[in-house]
Amino acid sequence: MSDGDGVSVTRSTEVWIDHCSLEACADGLVDVIETSTNVTVSNSLLTNHDKAILLGHNDAFSDDKGMRVTVAFNRFGPGLVQRMPRCRFGVFEVVNNDYVSWEKYAIGGSAAPTILSQGNRFYADKEKEVTKRDGDAPESEWRNWSWISNGDLMLNGAFFTASGRPGLEAEDPSFAKPVSLVAQMTASAGPLSCNQGSMC
């Protein structure tokens, strides 16, 4: 049974979601939940929707502490509101994505996730925060969560509220490129143009 997500990953490992175009689903565009790990969302175009990517079941589902997800080379927007992605518990690499404005926030989470944002381009429609800590955690708690921005480009008033410090689980991913290459790397985000009998 579907709960209305464009792509649902549940209790799975080693999943690659690549070159998709997602918008206007009944619930989220991509959900990765319930102990899923080693998941990559890449080279995709996500537009015109409220809740883009959810990583982690809920704040009480601590089995998601082992979750590892990479979100790379995607184009987010226009027309997105939040969850690009929204993270819980695990370790998340958000690398070389292009963010074309957002309504509420771009990257958020609760339940002490580790988030490394590297080489992303954030273009806000006005002065606006990239990050959002959800849930009831006071600042005295969330300031110890490792949310790191490294080599990101903030444009038109975008700003990232970092916290904690990177540990061994949040080392720079070896595949990350300089933010100056983001436009080129995300130019083919979405479905590939393929013809039968020829290479894509």
Secondary structure per residue as TSV (DSSP state, phi and psi in degrees):
chain	resnum	aa	ss	phi	psi
A	1	M	-	360.0	143.4
A	2	S	-	-101.5	141.3
A	3	D	-	-99.6	15.0
A	4	G	S	99.7	4.4
A	5	D	-	-78.0	149.4
A	6	G	S	-65.2	-47.2
A	7	V	E	-133.7	126.1
A	8	S	E	-118.1	128.2
A	9	V	E	-120.8	115.6
A	10	T	E	-131.0	129.3
A	11	R	S	48.7	49.4
A	12	S	-	-133.6	159.1
A	13	T	E	-137.1	153.9
A	14	E	E	56.3	64.2
A	15	V	E	-116.7	136.4
A	16	W	E	-122.6	117.8
A	17	I	E	-107.4	111.5
A	18	D	E	-137.9	141.0
A	19	H	S	52.5	50.6
A	20	C	-	-105.1	155.9
A	21	S	E	-120.4	119.5
A	22	L	E	-130.5	133.8
A	23	E	E	-162.8	157.1
A	24	A	-	50.1	50.7
A	25	C	-	-87.6	169.7
A	26	A	S	-69.8	-33.4
A	27	D	S	-124.9	-114.8
A	28	G	-	-89.3	165.4
A	29	L	S	-78.5	-45.4
A	30	V	E	-138.4	127.5
A	31	D	E	-120.6	129.9
A	32	V	E	-124.7	111.9
A	33	I	E	-142.1	174.4
A	34	E	T	52.5	67.3
A	35	T	T	69.7	11.1
A	36	S	-	-66.5	145.4
A	37	T	E	-156.0	168.4
A	38	N	E	54.3	54.1
A	39	V	E	-113.6	139.7
A	40	T	E	-125.0	132.8
A	41	V	E	-115.4	115.9
A	42	S	E	-142.6	156.0
A	43	N	S	53.1	32.4
A	44	S	-	-112.9	157.6
A	45	L	E	-111.8	117.7
A	46	L	E	-120.2	121.4
A	47	T	E	-143.1	163.3
A	48	N	S	48.0	61.3
A	49	H	E	-159.8	160.4
A	50	D	E	-80.4	-66.6
A	51	K	E	-103.5	107.3
A	52	A	-	-79.8	-70.4
A	53	I	E	-130.4	122.9
A	54	L	E	-108.3	127.0
A	55	L	E	-124.0	99.9
A	56	G	S	119.5	133.5
A	57	H	S	-66.3	-63.9
A	58	N	-	-159.7	174.6
A	59	D	T	-68.9	-13.9
A	60	A	T	-96.9	-9.4
A	61	F	-	-91.7	76.6
A	62	S	G	-70.0	-9.8
A	63	D	G	-61.9	-16.1
A	64	D	G	-78.4	5.7
A	65	K	G	-60.9	-25.7
A	66	G	G	-86.1	2.2
A	67	M	-	-67.9	134.1
A	68	R	E	-131.9	121.4
A	69	V	E	-136.5	139.4
A	70	T	E	-113.8	131.3
A	71	V	E	-120.3	108.4
A	72	A	E	-142.2	143.6
A	73	F	S	63.5	28.4
A	74	N	-	-98.7	160.0
A	75	R	E	-112.9	120.9
A	76	F	E	-106.2	112.2
A	77	G	-	104.9	168.2
A	78	P	S	-82.1	173.0
A	79	G	S	85.0	16.8
A	80	L	E	-99.0	150.8
A	81	V	E	-103.5	-50.7
A	82	Q	E	-159.8	175.9
A	83	R	-	63.4	67.8
A	84	M	S	-125.6	46.2
A	85	P	S	-106.1	178.0
A	86	R	E	-109.8	125.7
A	87	C	E	-120.2	148.7
A	88	R	E	-136.6	136.7
A	89	F	S	67.6	-52.5
A	90	G	S	-81.7	-156.1
A	91	V	E	-118.1	128.9
A	92	F	E	-132.4	127.2
A	93	E	E	-105.6	121.3
A	94	V	E	-117.5	104.3
A	95	V	E	-131.4	129.3
A	96	N	S	54.4	42.7
A	97	N	-	-99.2	158.5
A	98	D	E	-113.0	118.3
A	99	Y	E	-105.8	116.5
A	100	V	E	-105.7	76.8
A	101	S	-	63.2	163.0
A	102	W	-	-159.7	157.2
A	103	E	S	-87.6	-53.8
A	104	K	S	-98.6	-59.3
A	105	Y	-	-159.2	165.1
A	106	A	S	-98.6	-59.1
A	107	I	E	-115.6	127.0
A	108	G	E	-145.9	178.8
A	109	G	E	173.2	177.0
A	110	S	E	-151.7	174.9
A	111	A	S	62.7	38.4
A	112	A	S	56.0	50.2
A	113	P	-	-74.2	157.2
A	114	T	E	-101.4	122.5
A	115	I	E	-126.3	122.8
A	116	L	E	-110.6	113.6
A	117	S	E	-103.1	116.8
A	118	Q	E	-135.8	129.0
A	119	G	S	64.2	28.4
A	120	N	-	-92.8	153.4
A	121	R	E	-110.3	117.6
A	122	F	E	-109.9	113.6
A	123	Y	E	-111.7	107.7
A	124	A	-	-86.6	156.3
A	125	D	S	-83.8	-11.6
A	126	K	S	-168.1	-178.9
A	127	E	S	-59.3	117.5
A	128	K	E	-155.6	142.8
A	129	E	E	-77.7	137.5
A	130	V	S	-74.2	-38.8
A	131	T	E	-101.7	156.0
A	132	K	E	-150.5	125.1
A	133	R	E	-90.2	117.1
A	134	D	-	-92.0	171.2
A	135	G	S	85.7	-165.3
A	136	D	S	-101.2	8.3
A	137	A	-	-66.3	126.0
A	138	P	-	-73.4	164.7
A	139	E	H	-58.4	-33.6
A	140	S	H	-61.0	-23.7
A	141	E	H	-91.5	-51.8
A	142	W	H	-71.6	-18.3
A	143	R	T	-66.8	-12.9
A	144	N	T	-92.2	-9.6
A	145	W	S	-69.9	138.2
A	146	S	-	-84.8	98.9
A	147	W	E	-120.4	106.6
A	148	I	E	-116.8	133.9
A	149	S	E	-110.9	122.7
A	150	N	E	-133.6	111.2
A	151	G	S	73.7	16.2
A	152	D	-	-75.7	153.8
A	153	L	E	-111.0	120.0
A	154	M	E	-103.6	122.2
A	155	L	E	-122.7	147.4
A	156	N	T	57.0	38.3
A	157	G	T	95.0	3.7
A	158	A	E	-68.7	141.9
A	159	F	E	-147.7	147.4
A	160	F	-	-113.5	125.0
A	161	T	-	-94.4	101.5
A	162	A	-	-81.0	160.5
A	163	S	B	-155.4	165.3
A	164	G	S	61.9	-155.0
A	165	R	-	-151.1	150.6
A	166	P	-	-68.6	136.7
A	167	G	-	-106.6	-168.4
A	168	L	G	-60.6	-30.4
A	169	E	G	-76.9	-7.7
A	170	A	G	-123.9	38.7
A	171	E	-	-71.3	155.7
A	172	D	-	-58.5	129.3
A	173	P	-	-67.2	138.4
A	174	S	T	-68.1	-21.8
A	175	F	T	-88.3	-6.8
A	176	A	-	-63.3	138.8
A	177	K	-	-112.2	164.6
A	178	P	-	-60.8	147.3
A	179	V	G	-60.2	-23.9
A	180	S	G	-61.9	-17.4
A	181	L	G	-96.7	0.3
A	182	V	H	-60.5	-45.2
A	183	A	H	-57.9	-43.0
A	184	Q	H	-67.2	-43.1
A	185	M	H	-70.4	-27.8
A	186	T	T	-100.3	3.8
A	187	A	T	-61.7	-29.5
A	188	S	T	-103.7	20.4
A	189	A	-	-60.9	140.1
A	190	G	S	106.2	-173.9
A	191	P	S	-61.0	142.7
A	192	L	-	-76.5	149.1
A	193	S	-	-88.9	110.1
A	194	C	-	-126.0	143.6
A	195	N	-	-120.9	141.9
A	196	Q	T	-58.1	130.8
A	197	G	T	87.6	0.7
A	198	S	S	-133.1	159.5
A	199	M	-	-73.5	149.8
A	200	C	-	-77.0	360.0
